[in-house]
Amino acid sequence: MAAKVASIVAASQPASKPTHEITIDDALLSDVTAIALIGANTFTAAFGHSVSANDLAAFLASTYSAEAVEAEILNAQKTSTSTLVARDETGTVRGFVQLVRGLSDPSLRGDAASHAELRRLYVDTAAHGKGIGSKLIAAVEHRAKTEGFKQLWLTVWEHNPSAQRLYERLGYVQVGTADFLTGTSVQSDLVLAKNL
């Protein structure tokens, strides 16, 4: 299993040119490998030190294997989940995010049917600091608002201050906390929300 994880957590593709021209599109099946690689690398870089090697390996295999990502894209309509990707001017996937409909959190107020979740915002570590995350968030917010949702919510790890600052800068406020399980490891996430 460790060898499999090591192959998944290979280095991301280096940034080819400055990513000034970013386009946001729905994920295609041809994006599966890039999404899996970015997800595994980014998750490992941010959280890998906080869980056991076995828990990390199991989580990556169940969430960021090519098979898991492909299944999410193929079942998007059934699960009410859209995966959006950010592409640079060469067409290389540099990040992704998900919009999940039909889920709410107990800490949110108002009609649960008016809530949508922003999930799994991940940007290739080689492309951090280029505004790609903000563009992905804006795309999810636009789509959610266009679909009639009134509030977008997300969870962010309590020990990820840079992500917290990004969300706060974009108007998200903490409304609660939630547990996040990575195998046997239970971590605390902040629940943030923004009215659209």
GISULCOR-V857025 format. One record per residue. PSI is psi in whole degrees, -180 to 180 (* if undefined). Layout:
psi->(PSI PSI)
This chain:
psi->(-39 -38 -37 -44 -42 -36 -32 -38 39 165 140 161 136 149 126 -49 168 136 69 -34 101 131 146 126 164 143 144 163 -29 -10 -5 -50 -44 -43 -45 -43 -47 -44 -48 -46 -46 -43 -45 -43 -39 -38 -12 -34 -14 -1 164 158 -39 -44 -41 -47 -44 -43 -47 -40 -38 -21 -40 22 159 -37 -42 -43 -43 -43 -40 -42 -44 -32 20 -44 -42 -39 1 39 125 133 124 144 151 126 141 -176 -14 -4 1 133 125 -8 170 163 159 145 120 125 153 7 147 -177 145 -24 -6 147 159 -174 120 -29 -15 4 143 154 135 119 147 62 111 133 137 129 -27 -12 14 149 11 9 8 -42 -43 -38 -39 -43 -46 -39 -42 -44 -44 -46 -44 -44 -43 -35 1 6 145 -21 137 136 162 168 146 139 137 -21 30 74 -31 -41 -40 -43 -41 -51 -42 -41 -29 8 8 142 149 132 -7 -168 160 152 144 122 128 93 -122 -3 125 122 160 130 151 140 121 151 157 132 137 *)
